[in-house]
Amino acid sequence: MPMLAYSTYELTAKLFDTMVELISNNNWVAVDGGAYQSSIITPAINGLVVPSMALLFATLMSNTINTLRQRQMQIRTSLNIEANDLRMISVMVDSMPSELRETKNHLRKYLMQYATRVIAECRPGLSFNNQRLMGSIDSEINGFLQVLNTLGITQYSTIFSEVYDALTRLRHERSVRLSALQSTYPPLHYAILALLGCSICGVFLMETNQELLIFLNAIQLKILWAMLIGTFSSLAVVNYDM
């Protein structure tokens, strides 16, 4: 994007100037290339407009990235805890007596199905409605508990106690993970960020809309435009990745 912005700056500036002329419908021509117009409007732009937009954009972007980062870390933490608990439950199931072979196989199937569910729930682009259809409350843990409750708890009390504790942690971490997955910003939030970024770019084009300035400092303006577009593109990629 920065290289594309650098190579297309003159065309972009010319299109912006043409659009401004069409909107303003002036019946006169600026003989100084727009320098006087720019000097008049610059105090208003730099005094109130640019600081307001820049401050709002920086605040929203900082809060957005920080919130999305915390959400990402919470999801990863919950996944690691769930994986450890699943592994521990699997070991506990394997340690059950050999005469419970059919029950152990049944319990292993529930664990495999739950692991498949976790992978499906963490797929990119999975909406809240799809999670609800998949059963955000009902899961294979309920079936696992039903099978476990049919066994005699007095004979294998130690194993059962460890399994019940692990299942409790598993259900808790699953609730935390699903809550984090469903806690996203609305599309309007990102639309506001995009409008603020486009407004800042428009202000840059407005302040540099001078033929003499473009003629004398074309390379410098291209570099500044490329830096501006590159910064906003990088922020957009970071938000999309999170």
MIDOSE-1310 file (N, C-alpha, C; in nm, 2 decimals, decimal comma, always signed):
residues 242
mpml	+0,08/-0,12/+0,00/+0,00/+0,00/+0,00/+0,08/+0,13/+0,00; +0,19/+0,14/+0,08/+0,27/+0,26/+0,07/+0,33/+0,29/-0,07; +0,38/+0,18/-0,13/+0,43/+0,20/-0,27/+0,33/+0,24/-0,36; +0,21/+0,18/-0,35/+0,10/+0,22/-0,44/+0,06/+0,37/-0,41
ayst	+0,05/+0,41/-0,29/+0,02/+0,54/-0,25/+0,12/+0,64/-0,30; +0,25/+0,60/-0,30/+0,36/+0,69/-0,34/+0,35/+0,71/-0,50; +0,32/+0,61/-0,57/+0,32/+0,61/-0,71/+0,19/+0,68/-0,77; +0,08/+0,68/-0,69/-0,04/+0,74/-0,73/-0,08/+0,87/-0,66
yelt	+0,02/+0,93/-0,59/-0,02/+1,05/-0,52/-0,06/+1,17/-0,61; +0,01/+1,19/-0,72/-0,02/+1,30/-0,81/-0,16/+1,28/-0,87; -0,19/+1,16/-0,91/-0,32/+1,14/-0,96/-0,43/+1,16/-0,86; -0,40/+1,11/-0,73/-0,50/+1,13/-0,63/-0,52/+1,28/-0,60
aklf	-0,41/+1,36/-0,59/-0,42/+1,50/-0,56/-0,50/+1,57/-0,68; -0,47/+1,53/-0,80/-0,54/+1,59/-0,91/-0,69/+1,56/-0,91; -0,73/+1,43/-0,87/-0,87/+1,39/-0,86/-0,94/+1,47/-0,75; -0,86/+1,49/-0,64/-0,92/+1,56/-0,52/-0,95/+1,70/-0,56
dtmv	-0,85/+1,77/-0,63/-0,87/+1,90/-0,67/-0,99/+1,92/-0,77; -1,00/+1,83/-0,86/-1,11/+1,83/-0,96/-1,25/+1,81/-0,88; -1,25/+1,73/-0,78/-1,37/+1,71/-0,71/-1,41/+1,83/-0,63; -1,31/+1,90/-0,57/-1,34/+2,02/-0,49/-1,39/+2,13/-0,59
elis	-1,33/+2,14/-0,71/-1,37/+2,24/-0,80/-1,52/+2,22/-0,85; -1,55/+2,09/-0,87/-1,69/+2,06/-0,91/-1,79/+2,09/-0,80; -1,75/+2,06/-0,67/-1,84/+2,08/-0,56/-1,86/+2,23/-0,53; -1,75/+2,30/-0,54/-1,75/+2,45/-0,51/-1,82/+2,53/-0,62
nnnw	-1,81/+2,48/-0,74/-1,87/+2,55/-0,86/-1,83/+2,70/-0,87; -1,69/+2,72/-0,85/-1,64/+2,85/-0,86/-1,65/+2,91/-1,00; -1,67/+3,04/-1,01/-1,67/+3,10/-1,15/-1,55/+3,19/-1,17; -1,44/+3,15/-1,09/-1,32/+3,22/-1,10/-1,20/+3,12/-1,09
vavd	-1,08/+3,16/-1,13/-0,97/+3,08/-1,14/-0,86/+3,13/-1,05; -0,80/+3,05/-0,96/-0,69/+3,09/-0,87/-0,56/+3,10/-0,95; -0,51/+3,22/-0,97/-0,39/+3,24/-1,05/-0,27/+3,20/-0,97; -0,28/+3,19/-0,84/-0,16/+3,15/-0,76/-0,15/+3,00/-0,73
ggay	-0,24/+2,92/-0,80/-0,24/+2,78/-0,78/-0,30/+2,73/-0,65; -0,38/+2,82/-0,59/-0,45/+2,78/-0,46/-0,37/+2,81/-0,34; -0,26/+2,89/-0,35/-0,18/+2,91/-0,23/-0,25/+3,01/-0,13; -0,32/+3,11/-0,18/-0,39/+3,20/-0,09/-0,51/+3,13/-0,02
qssi	-0,58/+3,05/-0,10/-0,69/+2,97/-0,04/-0,64/+2,88/+0,08; -0,53/+2,82/+0,05/-0,47/+2,72/+0,15/-0,43/+2,80/+0,27; -0,37/+2,92/+0,26/-0,32/+2,99/+0,37/-0,44/+3,04/+0,46; -0,55/+3,07/+0,40/-0,67/+3,11/+0,47/-0,73/+3,00/+0,55
itpa	-0,74/+2,88/+0,49/-0,81/+2,77/+0,56/-0,72/+2,69/+0,65; -0,59/+2,71/+0,64/-0,50/+2,63/+0,72/-0,51/+2,65/+0,87; -0,53/+2,77/+0,92/-0,55/+2,79/+1,07/-0,67/+2,72/+1,12; -0,78/+2,72/+1,04/-0,90/+2,65/+1,09/-0,88/+2,50/+1,09
ingl	-0,81/+2,45/+1,00/-0,78/+2,30/+0,99/-0,69/+2,26/+1,10; -0,58/+2,33/+1,12/-0,48/+2,29/+1,22/-0,52/+2,33/+1,36; -0,61/+2,43/+1,37/-0,64/+2,48/+1,50/-0,75/+2,39/+1,57; -0,84/+2,33/+1,50/-0,95/+2,26/+1,56/-0,98/+2,13/+1,50
vvps	-0,98/+2,13/+1,37/-1,03/+2,00/+1,30/-0,93/+1,89/+1,31; -0,81/+1,91/+1,28/-0,71/+1,81/+1,28/-0,68/+1,76/+1,42; -0,66/+1,84/+1,52/-0,64/+1,79/+1,66/-0,76/+1,71/+1,71; -0,88/+1,75/+1,68/-1,00/+1,68/+1,72/-1,01/+1,54/+1,66
mall	-0,99/+1,54/+1,53/-1,00/+1,41/+1,46/-0,88/+1,32/+1,50; -0,76/+1,37/+1,51/-0,64/+1,29/+1,55/-0,66/+1,24/+1,69; -0,70/+1,32/+1,78/-0,72/+1,27/+1,92/-0,83/+1,16/+1,93; -0,94/+1,19/+1,86/-1,05/+1,08/+1,87/-1,00/+0,96/+1,80
fatl	-0,93/+0,97/+1,69/-0,88/+0,85/+1,62/-0,78/+0,77/+1,70; -0,69/+0,84/+1,76/-0,59/+0,78/+1,84/-0,65/+0,71/+1,97; -0,74/+0,78/+2,03/-0,81/+0,72/+2,15/-0,89/+0,59/+2,11; -0,97/+0,60/+2,01/-1,05/+0,48/+1,97/-0,96/+0,37/+1,92
msnt	-0,85/+0,40/+1,84/-0,77/+0,29/+1,79/-0,69/+0,23/+1,91; -0,64/+0,31/+2,00/-0,57/+0,25/+2,12/-0,66/+0,16/+2,20; -0,78/+0,21/+2,23/-0,88/+0,12/+2,31/-0,91/+0,00/+2,23; -0,93/+0,01/+2,10/-0,97/-0,11/+2,02/-0,86/-0,21/+2,02
intl	-0,74/-0,17/+1,99/-0,63/-0,27/+1,99/-0,61/-0,33/+2,12; -0,61/-0,25/+2,23/-0,59/-0,30/+2,37/-0,70/-0,40/+2,40; -0,83/-0,37/+2,37/-0,94/-0,46/+2,40/-0,93/-0,59/+2,32; -0,90/-0,58/+2,19/-0,89/-0,70/+2,11/-0,77/-0,79/+2,15
rqrq	-0,66/-0,72/+2,20/-0,55/-0,80/+2,24/-0,58/-0,88/+2,37; -0,65/-0,81/+2,46/-0,69/-0,88/+2,59/-0,79/-0,99/+2,56; -0,88/-0,97/+2,46/-0,97/-1,08/+2,42/-0,89/-1,19/+2,36; -0,80/-1,16/+2,28/-0,72/-1,27/+2,22/-0,64/-1,35/+2,32
mqir	-0,58/-1,28/+2,42/-0,51/-1,35/+2,52/-0,60/-1,44/+2,61; -0,72/-1,38/+2,64/-0,82/-1,46/+2,72/-0,86/-1,59/+2,65; -0,88/-1,58/+2,52/-0,92/-1,70/+2,44/-0,81/-1,80/+2,44; -0,69/-1,76/+2,42/-0,57/-1,85/+2,42/-0,55/-1,91/+2,56
tsln	-0,57/-1,83/+2,66/-0,56/-1,89/+2,80/-0,66/-1,99/+2,82; -0,79/-1,96/+2,79/-0,89/-2,06/+2,81/-0,87/-2,19/+2,73; -0,82/-2,17/+2,60/-0,80/-2,29/+2,52/-0,69/-2,38/+2,58; -0,58/-2,32/+2,64/-0,48/-2,39/+2,70/-0,53/-2,47/+2,82
iean	-0,61/-2,40/+2,90/-0,66/-2,46/+3,02/-0,76/-2,58/+2,98; -0,84/-2,56/+2,88/-0,93/-2,66/+2,84/-0,85/-2,78/+2,79; -0,74/-2,75/+2,71/-0,66/-2,86/+2,66/-0,59/-2,94/+2,77; -0,54/-2,87/+2,87/-0,48/-2,94/+2,99/-0,59/-3,03/+3,07
dlrm	-0,71/-2,97/+3,09/-0,81/-3,04/+3,16/-0,86/-3,16/+3,08; -0,87/-3,15/+2,95/-0,91/-3,26/+2,86/-0,80/-3,37/+2,87; -0,68/-3,33/+2,87/-0,57/-3,43/+2,88/-0,58/-3,50/+3,02; -0,60/-3,43/+3,12/-0,61/-3,49/+3,26/-0,73/-3,58/+3,27
isvm	-0,84/-3,54/+3,21/-0,96/-3,63/+3,22/-0,94/-3,75/+3,14; -0,87/-3,74/+3,02/-0,84/-3,86/+2,95/-0,75/-3,96/+3,02; -0,65/-3,90/+3,10/-0,57/-3,99/+3,18/-0,65/-4,06/+3,29; -0,74/-3,98/+3,35/-0,83/-4,04/+3,45/-0,92/-4,15/+3,40
vdsm	-0,97/-4,13/+3,28/-1,05/-4,23/+3,22/-0,97/-4,36/+3,19; -0,85/-4,34/+3,15/-0,76/-4,45/+3,12/-0,73/-4,53/+3,25; -0,73/-4,46/+3,36/-0,69/-4,52/+3,49/-0,81/-4,60/+3,55; -0,93/-4,59/+3,49/-1,04/-4,67/+3,54/-1,02/-4,82/+3,53
psel	-1,08/-4,90/+3,61/-1,06/-5,04/+3,60/-1,09/-5,10/+3,46; -1,03/-5,21/+3,43/-1,05/-5,27/+3,29/-1,19/-5,32/+3,27; -1,26/-5,36/+3,38/-1,39/-5,41/+3,36/-1,49/-5,30/+3,31; -1,45/-5,18/+3,31/-1,53/-5,07/+3,26/-1,49/-5,03/+3,12
retk	-1,45/-5,13/+3,04/-1,39/-5,10/+2,91/-1,50/-5,02/+2,82; -1,62/-5,08/+2,81/-1,72/-5,01/+2,73/-1,75/-4,87/+2,77; -1,76/-4,85/+2,90/-1,78/-4,72/+2,95/-1,67/-4,63/+2,92; -1,55/-4,67/+2,94/-1,43/-4,59/+2,91/-1,43/-4,55/+2,76
nhlr	-1,46/-4,64/+2,67/-1,47/-4,61/+2,53/-1,58/-4,50/+2,50; -1,69/-4,52/+2,57/-1,79/-4,42/+2,55/-1,75/-4,28/+2,60; -1,68/-4,28/+2,71/-1,63/-4,15/+2,76/-1,53/-4,09/+2,67; -1,44/-4,17/+2,61/-1,34/-4,12/+2,52/-1,40/-4,06/+2,40
kylm	-1,51/-4,12/+2,35/-1,58/-4,06/+2,23/-1,64/-3,92/+2,27; -1,69/-3,91/+2,39/-1,74/-3,77/+2,43/-1,62/-3,67/+2,43; -1,51/-3,71/+2,48/-1,39/-3,62/+2,49/-1,35/-3,59/+2,34; -1,34/-3,68/+2,25/-1,31/-3,65/+2,11/-1,41/-3,56/+2,05
qyat	-1,54/-3,58/+2,08/-1,64/-3,49/+2,02/-1,63/-3,35/+2,08; -1,59/-3,34/+2,21/-1,58/-3,21/+2,27/-1,46/-3,14/+2,21; -1,35/-3,21/+2,18/-1,23/-3,15/+2,12/-1,27/-3,10/+1,98; -1,35/-3,17/+1,91/-1,39/-3,13/+1,77/-1,48/-3,01/+1,78
rvia	-1,56/-3,00/+1,88/-1,65/-2,89/+1,90/-1,57/-2,76/+1,93; -1,46/-2,77/+2,02/-1,38/-2,66/+2,05/-1,31/-2,61/+1,92; -1,26/-2,70/+1,84/-1,20/-2,65/+1,71/-1,30/-2,58/+1,62; -1,42/-2,63/+1,61/-1,52/-2,57/+1,53/-1,57/-2,44/+1,59
ecrp	-1,57/-2,42/+1,72/-1,61/-2,30/+1,78/-1,51/-2,18/+1,76; -1,39/-2,22/+1,74/-1,28/-2,12/+1,72/-1,24/-2,09/+1,58; -1,32/-2,14/+1,49/-1,30/-2,11/+1,35/-1,32/-1,96/+1,32; -1,24/-1,90/+1,23/-1,26/-1,76/+1,20/-1,39/-1,74/+1,12
glsf	-1,46/-1,63/+1,16/-1,58/-1,60/+1,09/-1,71/-1,67/+1,14; -1,69/-1,75/+1,25/-1,81/-1,81/+1,31/-1,90/-1,71/+1,38; -2,02/-1,70/+1,34/-2,11/-1,59/+1,40/-2,17/-1,65/+1,53; -2,23/-1,55/+1,60/-2,30/-1,59/+1,72/-2,42/-1,68/+1,70
nnqr	-2,49/-1,66/+1,58/-2,61/-1,74/+1,55/-2,56/-1,89/+1,52; -2,45/-1,90/+1,46/-2,40/-2,04/+1,43/-2,35/-2,11/+1,56; -2,30/-2,03/+1,65/-2,26/-2,09/+1,78/-2,39/-2,13/+1,86; -2,49/-2,05/+1,85/-2,61/-2,09/+1,92/-2,68/-2,22/+1,86
lmgs	-2,67/-2,23/+1,72/-2,72/-2,35/+1,66/-2,64/-2,47/+1,70; -2,50/-2,45/+1,72/-2,42/-2,56/+1,76/-2,44/-2,60/+1,90; -2,50/-2,51/+1,98/-2,53/-2,55/+2,12/-2,43/-2,49/+2,21; -2,44/-2,36/+2,24/-2,34/-2,29/+2,32/-2,35/-2,34/+2,47
idse	-2,47/-2,38/+2,51/-2,49/-2,43/+2,65/-2,47/-2,58/+2,65; -2,54/-2,65/+2,56/-2,53/-2,80/+2,56/-2,40/-2,84/+2,50; -2,34/-2,94/+2,55/-2,21/-2,99/+2,49/-2,19/-3,13/+2,54; -2,09/-3,19/+2,49/-2,06/-3,33/+2,52/-2,03/-3,35/+2,67
ingf	-2,00/-3,24/+2,74/-1,97/-3,25/+2,88/-2,10/-3,31/+2,96; -2,22/-3,26/+2,91/-2,34/-3,31/+2,97/-2,35/-3,46/+2,96; -2,33/-3,51/+2,84/-2,33/-3,66/+2,81/-2,23/-3,73/+2,89; -2,11/-3,67/+2,90/-2,00/-3,73/+2,98/-2,05/-3,74/+3,13
lqvl	-2,11/-3,64/+3,18/-2,15/-3,65/+3,32/-2,26/-3,75/+3,34; -2,35/-3,76/+3,24/-2,46/-3,86/+3,26/-2,41/-4,00/+3,26; -2,31/-4,03/+3,18/-2,25/-4,16/+3,18/-2,17/-4,18/+3,31; -2,10/-4,08/+3,36/-2,02/-4,09/+3,48/-2,11/-4,11/+3,60
ntlg	-2,23/-4,05/+3,60/-2,32/-4,06/+3,71/-2,39/-4,20/+3,72; -2,39/-4,27/+3,61/-2,44/-4,41/+3,62/-2,35/-4,51/+3,69; -2,23/-4,47/+3,71/-2,13/-4,56/+3,77/-2,14/-4,55/+3,92; -2,09/-4,64/+3,99/-2,09/-4,64/+4,14/-1,98/-4,54/+4,19
itqy	-2,01/-4,43/+4,25/-1,92/-4,33/+4,29/-1,84/-4,37/+4,42; -1,89/-4,47/+4,50/-1,83/-4,50/+4,62/-1,70/-4,59/+4,60; -1,71/-4,67/+4,49/-1,59/-4,76/+4,47/-1,47/-4,68/+4,41; -1,50/-4,58/+4,33/-1,39/-4,51/+4,26/-1,40/-4,36/+4,29
stif	-1,42/-4,33/+4,42/-1,44/-4,20/+4,47/-1,33/-4,10/+4,43; -1,20/-4,15/+4,45/-1,09/-4,06/+4,42/-1,08/-4,02/+4,28; -1,09/-4,12/+4,18/-1,09/-4,09/+4,04/-1,21/-4,00/+4,00; -1,33/-4,03/+4,05/-1,44/-3,95/+4,02/-1,43/-3,81/+4,07
sevy	-1,37/-3,79/+4,19/-1,36/-3,65/+4,24/-1,27/-3,57/+4,15; -1,16/-3,63/+4,11/-1,06/-3,55/+4,02/-1,13/-3,52/+3,89; -1,21/-3,62/+3,83/-1,28/-3,59/+3,71/-1,38/-3,49/+3,72; -1,46/-3,49/+3,83/-1,56/-3,38/+3,85/-1,50/-3,25/+3,86
dalt	-1,39/-3,24/+3,93/-1,32/-3,11/+3,94/-1,27/-3,06/+3,81; -1,21/-3,15/+3,73/-1,17/-3,11/+3,59/-1,28/-3,07/+3,50; -1,40/-3,14/+3,51/-1,51/-3,10/+3,43/-1,57/-2,97/+3,47; -1,56/-2,94/+3,60/-1,61/-2,80/+3,65/-1,52/-2,69/+3,59
rlrh	-1,39/-2,71/+3,59/-1,30/-2,61/+3,53/-1,32/-2,60/+3,38; -1,35/-2,72/+3,32/-1,37/-2,72/+3,18/-1,49/-2,64/+3,14; -1,60/-2,66/+3,21/-1,72/-2,58/+3,18/-1,70/-2,43/+3,20; -1,63/-2,40/+3,31/-1,60/-2,26/+3,34/-1,52/-2,19/+3,23
ersv	-1,41/-2,26/+3,19/-1,33/-2,20/+3,08/-1,40/-2,19/+2,95; -1,48/-2,29/+2,92/-1,56/-2,29/+2,80/-1,65/-2,17/+2,80; -1,72/-2,14/+2,91/-1,80/-2,02/+2,92/-1,73/-1,89/+2,90; -1,61/-1,89/+2,96/-1,52/-1,77/+2,94/-1,48/-1,75/+2,80
rlsa	-1,44/-1,86/+2,74/-1,40/-1,85/+2,60/-1,51/-1,81/+2,50; -1,63/-1,87/+2,52/-1,74/-1,83/+2,44/-1,78/-1,69/+2,46; -1,78/-1,64/+2,58/-1,81/-1,50/+2,61/-1,71/-1,41/+2,54; -1,58/-1,45/+2,54/-1,48/-1,36/+2,47/-1,50/-1,37/+2,32
lqst	-1,53/-1,48/+2,27/-1,56/-1,49/+2,12/-1,67/-1,41/+2,08; -1,78/-1,40/+2,16/-1,90/-1,33/+2,12/-1,89/-1,18/+2,16; -1,78/-1,14/+2,23/-1,77/-1,00/+2,27/-1,68/-0,93/+2,17; -1,74/-0,88/+2,06/-1,67/-0,81/+1,95/-1,73/-0,67/+1,94
yppl	-1,66/-0,58/+1,87/-1,71/-0,45/+1,84/-1,81/-0,46/+1,73; -1,91/-0,37/+1,73/-2,01/-0,37/+1,62/-1,94/-0,31/+1,49; -2,00/-0,34/+1,38/-1,95/-0,28/+1,25/-1,94/-0,13/+1,25; -2,03/-0,07/+1,32/-2,03/+0,08/+1,32/-1,90/+0,13/+1,39
hyai	-1,85/+0,06/+1,48/-1,72/+0,11/+1,54/-1,61/+0,11/+1,44; -1,60/+0,01/+1,36/-1,49/+0,01/+1,26/-1,52/+0,11/+1,15; -1,65/+0,13/+1,12/-1,69/+0,23/+1,02/-1,65/+0,37/+1,06; -1,66/+0,40/+1,19/-1,62/+0,53/+1,25/-1,47/+0,54/+1,24
lall	-1,39/+0,44/+1,27/-1,25/+0,44/+1,26/-1,21/+0,47/+1,11; -1,27/+0,40/+1,02/-1,24/+0,42/+0,88/-1,27/+0,56/+0,83; -1,38/+0,62/+0,88/-1,42/+0,75/+0,84/-1,32/+0,85/+0,89; -1,28/+0,83/+1,02/-1,18/+0,92/+1,08/-1,05/+0,92/+1,00
gcsi	-1,00/+0,79/+0,96/-0,88/+0,78/+0,88/-0,89/+0,85/+0,75; -1,00/+0,83/+0,68/-1,03/+0,89/+0,55/-1,03/+1,04/+0,57; -1,09/+1,09/+0,68/-1,10/+1,24/+0,70/-0,96/+1,30/+0,72; -0,87/+1,23/+0,79/-0,73/+1,28/+0,81/-0,66/+1,28/+0,67
cgvf	-0,68/+1,18/+0,59/-0,62/+1,18/+0,46/-0,68/+1,29/+0,37; -0,81/+1,32/+0,39/-0,87/+1,43/+0,31/-0,81/+1,56/+0,36; -0,79/+1,58/+0,49/-0,73/+1,70/+0,53/-0,59/+1,72/+0,48; -0,51/+1,61/+0,47/-0,38/+1,62/+0,41/-0,38/+1,67/+0,27
lmet	-0,47/+1,61/+0,19/-0,49/+1,65/+0,05/-0,54/+1,80/+0,04; -0,62/+1,84/+0,13/-0,67/+1,98/+0,13/-0,56/+2,08/+0,16; -0,47/+2,05/+0,26/-0,36/+2,14/+0,29/-0,25/+2,14/+0,18; -0,24/+2,04/+0,11/-0,13/+2,03/+0,01/-0,19/+2,06/-0,13
nqel	-0,31/+2,11/-0,14/-0,38/+2,13/-0,27/-0,33/+2,27/-0,33; -0,20/+2,27/-0,36/-0,14/+2,39/-0,41/-0,05/+2,35/-0,53; -0,06/+2,40/-0,64/+0,02/+2,36/-0,76/+0,16/+2,39/-0,74; +0,20/+2,51/-0,68/+0,34/+2,54/-0,65/+0,40/+2,44/-0,55
lifl	+0,32/+2,41/-0,45/+0,38/+2,31/-0,35/+0,40/+2,18/-0,41; +0,31/+2,13/-0,49/+0,32/+2,00/-0,56/+0,44/+2,00/-0,66; +0,46/+2,12/-0,72/+0,57/+2,13/-0,82/+0,70/+2,13/-0,75; +0,72/+2,20/-0,64/+0,85/+2,22/-0,58/+0,88/+2,10/-0,49
naiq	+0,78/+2,04/-0,42/+0,81/+1,94/-0,32/+0,73/+1,81/-0,35; +0,73/+1,77/-0,47/+0,65/+1,65/-0,51/+0,70/+1,52/-0,44; +0,84/+1,51/-0,43/+0,89/+1,39/-0,37/+0,86/+1,38/-0,22; +0,87/+1,49/-0,16/+0,84/+1,50/-0,01/+0,70/+1,47/+0,01
lkil	+0,61/+1,52/-0,07/+0,47/+1,50/-0,05/+0,43/+1,35/-0,08; +0,49/+1,30/-0,18/+0,47/+1,15/-0,20/+0,51/+1,07/-0,09; +0,63/+1,10/-0,03/+0,68/+1,02/+0,09/+0,58/+1,04/+0,21; +0,54/+1,16/+0,23/+0,44/+1,18/+0,34/+0,31/+1,11/+0,32
waml	+0,26/+1,11/+0,20/+0,14/+1,05/+0,16/+0,15/+0,89/+0,18; +0,27/+0,84/+0,14/+0,29/+0,70/+0,15/+0,30/+0,66/+0,30; +0,37/+0,74/+0,38/+0,37/+0,71/+0,52/+0,24/+0,71/+0,59; +0,15/+0,81/+0,55/+0,02/+0,82/+0,60/-0,07/+0,70/+0,57
igtf	-0,07/+0,66/+0,44/-0,15/+0,55/+0,40/-0,09/+0,42/+0,45; +0,04/+0,41/+0,46/+0,11/+0,29/+0,52/+0,07/+0,27/+0,67; +0,07/+0,38/+0,74/+0,03/+0,37/+0,88/-0,11/+0,33/+0,90; -0,21/+0,38/+0,83/-0,35/+0,34/+0,84/-0,37/+0,20/+0,79
ssla	-0,30/+0,16/+0,68/-0,31/+0,02/+0,64/-0,26/-0,08/+0,74; -0,15/-0,04/+0,81/-0,09/-0,13/+0,91/-0,19/-0,14/+1,03; -0,25/-0,03/+1,07/-0,35/-0,04/+1,17/-0,47/-0,12/+1,13; -0,51/-0,11/+1,01/-0,63/-0,19/+0,96/-0,59/-0,34/+0,96
vvny	-0,47/-0,38/+0,92/-0,43/-0,52/+0,93/-0,42/-0,57/+1,07; -0,37/-0,49/+1,16/-0,37/-0,53/+1,30/-0,50/-0,56/+1,36; -0,60/-0,47/+1,33/-0,74/-0,49/+1,37/-0,80/-0,61/+1,31; -0,77/-0,63/+1,18/-0,83/-0,75/+1,12/-0,77/-0,88/+1,17
dm	-0,64/-0,88/+1,21/-0,58/-1,00/+1,26/-0,63/-1,03/+1,40; -0,67/-0,93/+1,47/-0,72/-0,96/+1,61/-0,86/-0,99/+1,61
